[in-house]
């Protein structure tokens, strides 16, 4: 907690200050970044599939698997 200056009483960690934000603003921010990520993936997919050739088809398989230990 800061003890002096104009930010007295605020919480600062590593140069970042904790603040309150309305739920609507947080949802709007989350929706913005979700849309941005979806747009990027759509762009990557369209660029990838543009190289598709019937003689050697490309597949858009989005699966990942993480395993720990022995099989």
Buried (B, 14 or more C-beta within 10 A) or exposed (E): EEEEEEEEEEEEEEEEEEEEEEEEEEEEEEEEEEEEEEEEEEEEEEEEEEEEEEEEEEEEEEEEEEEEEEE
